[in-house]
Each structure stands twice: as C-alpha cells, then as structure tokens.
Amino acid sequence: MRLLLGQSKLALERDQLVSLRGGKGVRVACLTGALWITQEHDKEDVILGPGQSLVVDQPGLTVIMALGSATLRVCEPRGIGLWWSLLDWLRPTGGALRALT
C-alpha cells in the first residue's frame, strides 16, 4: 500500500514506528515529544525534539520511532503528490486510459 501524504500529521505512542521507503526529499517535523530517526545507508541516527525537522536524504528505508508520546508532520517534497496523482491517472490500469478503452 502506498499513501499519498501531501502533508500528514501523525500521533505516535511510545516505541511506535513509522517506516518510509523511498522517501528521499520528505520532511519529517517533530511537533511534540521526541523522535528517533534512522536512514538506510546513513551511519548516524538523529533524535528530533519539538520544533526540529529533518529532510530524508537517503533513497532507502527510513524508520521513525517515538521515544515517548509524540506528534510528527510528514511533508512530501513540493509537487511530488501532484506528479504521483497524474501518473496514477495516466496508467493503463486506472484512471482516464482505462475509461477510454
């Protein structure tokens, strides 16, 4: 399943995980609490506190874990959601092309 994020606000319980695959360019912002973030192929992990953010700079798997109750915002790079929507609409298995056949 692929979620179109656009801009999403998520509340996590302590030790709850969120995984992003292929999220390069996505901004993760900590609104409340603290988040531990690790990226595939990156030797250093990051801990974010309220008001801090990180732009995912690796193309692989990114794992975000709440160190306590936390709220985060995930923002796609500008324009990406629009491109995915357009591509979904143009695919032969869905959208307008399917309706025309």
trRosetta pair geometry for C-beta under 8 A, 3 or more apart (Angstrom, degrees):
i j d omega theta_ij theta_ji phi_ij phi_ji
3 8 7.7 12 141 -46 130 159
4 76 7.9 -33 -171 -40 63 150
4 81 5.4 97 -174 -139 103 95
4 84 6.0 -175 -110 94 107 138
4 85 6.9 59 -127 -64 154 89
5 8 4.8 -93 -157 -6 85 116
5 26 7.4 53 57 -133 157 121
5 74 5.3 -73 -165 109 145 109
5 75 7.3 -173 127 -127 120 18
5 76 5.1 147 72 -41 105 101
5 81 7.0 -121 64 -85 59 115
6 75 7.8 -38 137 -139 39 59
6 76 6.0 -43 -101 17 15 117
6 81 4.7 44 -85 -89 70 164
7 73 6.6 2 -175 -177 87 105
7 74 7.4 175 -149 86 42 50
7 75 4.8 4 -110 -108 84 82
7 76 7.3 -109 -62 18 55 76
8 73 6.9 166 86 -153 42 58
8 74 5.0 -7 59 55 94 94
8 75 8.0 -174 24 -74 59 45
9 31 7.2 15 -143 -14 102 153
9 71 6.6 7 -178 -179 94 103
9 72 7.4 175 -150 92 53 38
9 73 5.1 -24 -98 -99 71 80
10 18 6.5 84 113 -78 164 149
10 71 7.0 170 87 -153 45 58
10 72 5.5 -13 60 62 92 83
10 73 7.7 162 17 -91 71 30
10 74 6.8 23 -1 -5 116 107
11 69 7.6 -4 -176 -171 92 87
11 70 7.6 170 -154 91 52 42
11 71 5.1 -24 -102 -101 70 83
12 16 4.2 -157 -167 74 95 121
12 18 6.9 -101 -84 -29 134 107
12 33 7.8 -134 66 76 93 158
12 35 8.0 86 48 -102 144 96
12 66 3.7 -179 110 -39 122 139
12 69 7.2 171 90 -151 57 44
12 70 5.1 -9 60 63 100 86
12 71 7.4 173 18 -87 73 33
12 72 7.0 12 -2 7 116 105
13 16 4.6 92 55 -26 72 125
13 66 6.5 152 89 73 25 146
13 69 6.1 -25 -129 -101 44 72
14 66 5.8 -120 -114 108 27 104
14 67 7.1 -20 -137 142 77 23
14 68 5.0 -14 -95 -131 97 35
14 69 6.2 -45 -46 -47 76 53
15 65 6.4 -12 -145 -172 37 108
15 66 6.7 -56 3 70 17 80
16 65 7.1 163 80 -148 35 63
16 66 5.2 17 49 24 82 117
17 63 6.0 -27 -158 -166 113 96
17 64 6.8 138 -158 76 58 52
17 65 5.1 -26 -97 -94 74 80
18 63 7.6 151 79 -158 47 49
18 64 4.5 -14 60 61 95 107
18 65 7.9 -173 22 -74 65 37
18 72 7.6 -133 22 61 152 140
18 74 7.8 -136 146 -56 150 140
19 61 6.3 -24 -166 -162 103 98
19 62 7.1 150 -159 80 53 52
19 63 5.4 -18 -104 -104 78 71
19 64 7.6 -168 -77 22 31 73
20 23 3.4 10 150 -34 126 147
20 26 6.2 -123 -168 55 157 156
20 56 6.6 -102 96 -83 144 164
20 61 7.3 145 80 -158 52 48
20 62 4.3 -9 60 59 102 104
20 63 7.9 -162 25 -72 69 30
20 64 7.4 44 -6 -10 102 107
20 74 7.6 176 -80 -144 133 138
21 60 7.3 -46 -144 173 67 43
21 61 5.4 -21 -103 -100 74 70
21 62 7.8 -169 -77 23 30 70
22 59 6.1 1 -124 -176 57 72
22 60 7.7 -14 -67 -128 47 14
23 26 4.1 -49 178 15 97 133
23 56 4.6 31 111 77 97 167
23 62 5.2 -77 50 23 128 129
24 56 5.6 -126 -111 113 32 98
24 57 6.5 46 -141 -153 85 20
24 58 6.3 -133 -90 89 94 21
24 59 4.6 -27 -37 -91 131 59
25 55 6.7 -18 -147 -177 28 102
25 56 6.6 -34 28 69 25 87
25 76 7.6 32 112 -172 99 56
25 77 3.8 -26 152 -47 120 130
25 80 7.1 140 106 -54 134 146
26 55 7.2 162 83 -153 34 60
26 56 4.8 18 54 21 83 122
26 62 7.8 -157 61 44 122 155
26 74 6.1 -1 175 -171 117 92
26 75 6.8 159 -163 78 67 47
26 76 5.9 -38 -110 -111 84 43
26 77 6.7 -92 -76 -30 42 76
27 53 5.6 15 -179 173 99 126
27 54 7.2 163 -152 83 58 37
27 55 5.1 -32 -95 -97 73 73
27 56 7.7 -141 -77 2 25 76
27 73 7.9 -1 109 106 92 88
27 74 7.3 158 83 -155 54 43
27 75 4.5 -8 57 58 102 102
27 77 7.8 116 -16 -78 87 57
28 35 7.2 -129 148 117 122 159
28 37 6.4 148 81 -98 153 146
28 48 7.2 -168 115 -5 101 163
28 53 6.3 169 87 -156 46 74
28 54 5.3 -11 58 59 95 87
28 55 7.9 169 18 -91 69 25
28 56 6.8 72 -11 -43 106 93
28 62 7.9 -159 -32 145 142 140
28 64 6.2 -162 -151 -93 153 143
28 72 6.0 -7 -171 -179 86 127
28 73 7.6 156 -157 80 41 50
28 74 5.7 -10 -104 -104 70 74
29 48 7.8 -157 -159 169 30 151
29 52 7.4 177 -149 98 62 36
29 53 3.9 -27 -100 -97 75 109
29 72 6.3 154 79 -162 50 72
29 73 4.4 -9 58 56 106 97
29 74 7.9 -165 23 -73 73 31
29 75 7.2 31 -5 -3 110 109
30 33 6.9 -119 -169 75 106 68
30 34 6.8 17 -157 -127 148 31
30 35 4.9 -153 -93 8 114 115
30 48 3.9 169 -19 125 134 114
30 49 6.0 176 100 121 147 12
30 50 5.8 -111 121 -92 98 30
30 51 7.2 -30 82 29 86 30
30 52 5.4 12 39 61 113 79
30 53 7.0 -163 12 -81 68 53
30 70 6.6 -51 -147 -170 94 117
30 71 7.8 110 -168 81 53 54
30 72 5.6 -37 -104 -104 47 87
31 50 6.5 4 153 -134 24 79
31 70 7.8 131 56 176 72 71
31 71 4.2 -49 68 99 114 101
31 72 6.1 -177 7 -99 88 26
31 73 5.9 82 -44 -19 114 96
32 50 5.6 16 -110 -97 34 110
32 69 7.5 -18 117 119 111 83
32 70 5.9 -176 93 -147 68 49
32 71 4.4 45 35 28 98 100
33 50 7.2 107 33 -62 30 89
33 66 6.1 5 135 -156 147 98
33 67 6.8 170 165 57 99 78
33 68 5.1 -153 -147 76 108 87
33 69 5.4 -146 -84 98 137 50
33 70 2.9 -125 80 -96 141 75
33 71 6.6 123 16 11 109 57
34 47 6.1 5 -179 -178 108 99
34 48 6.7 167 -155 83 58 51
34 49 5.4 -22 -104 -100 86 64
34 66 7.5 114 79 -163 54 56
34 67 4.2 -30 89 47 104 125
34 68 6.2 58 36 25 91 94
34 70 6.2 -110 45 -92 30 129
35 47 7.0 164 83 -154 47 52
35 48 4.6 -4 55 53 99 101
35 64 5.5 -13 -173 -168 118 98
35 65 7.0 145 -160 73 65 40
35 66 6.2 -40 -103 -101 70 49
35 67 6.8 -154 -89 -4 16 91
35 70 5.6 154 -65 161 82 161
35 72 5.9 57 -68 -77 148 131
36 45 6.3 6 -174 167 89 125
36 46 7.6 155 -157 83 45 47
36 47 5.5 -21 -100 -100 65 78
36 64 7.3 152 78 -157 50 47
36 65 4.7 -16 59 61 101 95
36 67 5.7 100 -25 -58 99 101
37 45 6.6 162 81 -167 48 76
37 46 4.7 -17 61 63 101 95
37 47 7.6 174 18 -84 75 29
37 48 6.6 36 -7 -10 118 107
37 54 5.9 -165 66 56 164 157
37 62 6.6 -3 -169 -176 96 100
37 63 7.3 166 -149 86 49 50
37 64 5.2 -9 -101 -104 82 75
37 65 7.9 -175 -74 22 39 65
38 42 7.2 -173 -170 71 59 106
38 45 4.5 -35 -89 -111 86 98
38 46 7.8 174 -76 23 42 68
38 62 7.2 172 88 -153 44 56
38 63 5.2 -4 58 56 91 95
39 42 4.0 46 74 15 101 131
39 56 6.4 155 -104 -147 129 84
39 57 7.2 48 173 55 174 65
39 58 4.2 133 162 32 125 135
39 60 7.0 120 176 67 76 91
39 61 7.6 167 -155 94 48 50
39 62 4.8 -15 -106 -105 76 85
40 58 5.8 -174 68 136 67 138
40 60 3.2 -75 75 99 134 133
40 61 4.4 81 -30 48 126 75
40 62 7.1 -102 3 -64 80 48
41 58 5.1 168 63 -147 106 132
41 60 5.6 120 -1 14 109 133
42 45 7.8 124 108 -76 107 41
42 57 7.7 97 -83 71 132 92
42 58 5.4 -120 -37 -43 107 144
46 54 5.6 115 107 -89 159 153
47 67 7.2 26 -142 -35 108 146
48 52 4.3 -158 -155 91 87 114
48 53 6.9 56 -140 -91 140 21
48 54 6.1 -119 -69 -17 129 109
49 52 5.3 72 54 7 60 123
56 62 5.1 -71 -125 -64 128 159
58 62 6.9 144 66 -70 102 97
64 72 6.9 -72 161 30 148 175
66 69 6.7 7 167 -133 136 14
66 70 4.0 -166 -134 26 104 116
67 70 7.0 70 37 -43 64 133
76 80 4.4 -127 163 65 117 121
76 81 5.1 129 66 -42 155 93
77 80 4.7 83 64 -24 83 124
79 82 5.4 -59 -159 40 51 116
79 83 6.2 51 148 -23 79 103
80 83 5.7 -56 -151 35 35 111
80 84 6.4 32 155 -17 69 103
81 84 5.9 -53 -147 36 32 109
81 85 6.3 33 154 -19 64 107
82 85 5.7 -56 -150 37 30 113
82 86 6.4 30 153 -19 64 107
83 86 5.7 -56 -148 37 32 111
83 87 6.2 30 155 -17 67 106
84 87 5.7 -55 -145 39 31 110
84 88 6.2 34 155 -20 65 105
85 88 5.8 -53 -147 35 29 112
85 89 6.4 29 153 -20 63 108
86 89 5.7 -57 -150 35 31 112
86 90 6.3 18 156 -11 66 112
87 90 5.9 -64 -144 43 30 104
87 91 6.6 49 155 -44 65 94
88 91 5.9 -37 -150 5 31 116
88 94 6.0 -36 174 92 74 135
88 95 6.1 134 129 -44 63 129
89 94 7.3 -91 -117 113 24 93
89 95 3.7 150 -156 -140 45 150
89 96 5.8 36 169 -1 88 96
90 95 6.3 -33 -30 86 20 148
90 96 7.0 -12 -97 46 45 103
90 97 6.3 64 -167 -22 42 120
91 94 5.1 31 75 42 106 89
91 95 6.3 102 46 23 72 116
91 97 6.9 -139 96 40 30 130
92 97 5.1 -80 -113 116 46 140
92 98 6.8 108 170 -66 42 76
92 101 7.9 43 -161 -22 85 147
93 98 6.4 20 168 -71 19 122
94 97 7.7 53 74 52 34 91
94 98 5.6 -25 -127 -11 11 136
95 98 6.2 113 59 18 41 99
95 99 7.3 -80 136 -3 36 102
96 99 5.5 -60 -150 38 36 112
96 100 6.3 32 156 -21 70 107
97 100 5.8 -56 -147 35 33 110
97 101 6.7 28 158 -20 65 108
98 101 6.2 -61 -149 32 32 107
